[in-house]
Amino acid sequence: MPREVDRPRRLHRTDWMALFSGVLFIVLGILIVTRAITDWLVLIGVMVLGLAFAGLVAIVARVVRGK
């Protein structure tokens, strides 16, 4: 097998908004299935706060990266 030509390695930047949103929806899905959260208002509140936190982290990460 031929070796690859030495090239600078491309780094994939983490998409923090997508990562935290996905984790949030998985956790909320588990809480709904196990009936740990039964009040829809609490569920919507947790979802909105979680998405706001994910957005805040994504904004801070972008500012720190300088892009």
VOPAGU-2260 file (C-alpha; in pm, 1 decimal, decimal comma):
REM VOPAGU-2260
SITE   aa  ch    i         X         Y         Z
SITE  MET   A    0       0,0       0,0       0,0
SITE  PRO   A    1     139,0     340,9     -89,8
SITE  ARG   A    2     203,5     581,4     192,7
SITE  GLU   A    3      23,5     909,1     195,2
SITE  VAL   A    4     219,7    1218,6     109,3
SITE  ASP   A    5     314,4    1416,9     417,5
SITE  ARG   A    6      43,8    1678,7     449,1
SITE  PRO   A    7     -51,2    1893,6     741,6
SITE  ARG   A    8    -323,4    1721,0     931,1
SITE  ARG   A    9    -660,9    1891,2     919,1
SITE  LEU   A   10    -829,4    1924,7    1254,0
SITE  HIS   A   11   -1204,1    1905,9    1279,7
SITE  ARG   A   12   -1340,2    2173,4    1508,6
SITE  THR   A   13   -1598,8    2062,2    1758,5
SITE  ASP   A   14   -1950,1    2192,9    1698,1
SITE  TRP   A   15   -2045,4    2259,1    2059,7
SITE  MET   A   16   -2404,4    2361,8    1981,1
SITE  ALA   A   17   -2474,3    2034,7    1801,2
SITE  LEU   A   18   -2297,0    1827,8    2064,8
SITE  PHE   A   19   -2481,9    1976,9    2362,3
SITE  SER   A   20   -2816,1    1981,9    2178,4
SITE  GLY   A   21   -2783,2    1613,9    2094,1
SITE  VAL   A   22   -2692,7    1521,9    2450,5
SITE  LEU   A   23   -2981,4    1733,5    2579,6
SITE  PHE   A   24   -3237,7    1560,7    2357,7
SITE  ILE   A   25   -3105,0    1214,6    2445,0
SITE  VAL   A   26   -3128,1    1292,2    2817,9
SITE  LEU   A   27   -3476,2    1440,9    2780,9
SITE  GLY   A   28   -3586,5    1137,3    2582,6
SITE  ILE   A   29   -3460,7     905,9    2856,3
SITE  LEU   A   30   -3638,3    1114,4    3121,2
SITE  ILE   A   31   -3964,9    1097,7    2926,2
SITE  VAL   A   32   -3943,5     722,3    2864,4
SITE  THR   A   33   -3863,8     649,1    3229,3
SITE  ARG   A   34   -4139,2     891,4    3336,9
SITE  ALA   A   35   -3899,3    1089,6    3555,5
SITE  ILE   A   36   -4051,0    1407,5    3409,4
SITE  THR   A   37   -4427,6    1404,2    3370,5
SITE  ASP   A   38   -4501,9    1777,7    3364,4
SITE  TRP   A   39   -4473,4    1917,3    3010,5
SITE  LEU   A   40   -4405,1    2269,6    3136,2
SITE  VAL   A   41   -4098,6    2148,3    3326,0
SITE  LEU   A   42   -3986,5    1956,9    3019,8
SITE  ILE   A   43   -4018,7    2260,6    2793,5
SITE  GLY   A   44   -3840,4    2478,6    3050,0
SITE  VAL   A   45   -3549,9    2237,2    3080,3
SITE  MET   A   46   -3528,1    2213,1    2702,2
SITE  VAL   A   47   -3522,4    2590,6    2653,3
SITE  LEU   A   48   -3263,6    2640,2    2927,4
SITE  GLY   A   49   -3050,0    2357,4    2787,4
SITE  LEU   A   50   -3058,5    2502,7    2436,5
SITE  ALA   A   51   -2974,8    2847,4    2574,3
SITE  PHE   A   52   -2675,7    2700,0    2756,8
SITE  ALA   A   53   -2562,8    2518,3    2441,4
SITE  GLY   A   54   -2591,3    2840,7    2243,5
SITE  LEU   A   55   -2394,0    3032,0    2503,7
SITE  VAL   A   56   -2114,9    2774,4    2499,5
SITE  ALA   A   57   -2109,0    2781,5    2117,4
SITE  ILE   A   58   -2080,0    3161,9    2116,6
SITE  VAL   A   59   -1802,0    3160,3    2376,4
SITE  ALA   A   60   -1615,5    2889,6    2183,5
SITE  ARG   A   61   -1636,6    3090,8    1862,1
SITE  VAL   A   62   -1510,6    3405,2    2036,4
SITE  VAL   A   63   -1220,0    3215,0    2191,7
SITE  ARG   A   64   -1129,6    3063,8    1851,5
SITE  GLY   A   65   -1127,6    3407,3    1699,0
SITE  LYS   A   66   -1360,8    3337,8    1411,2
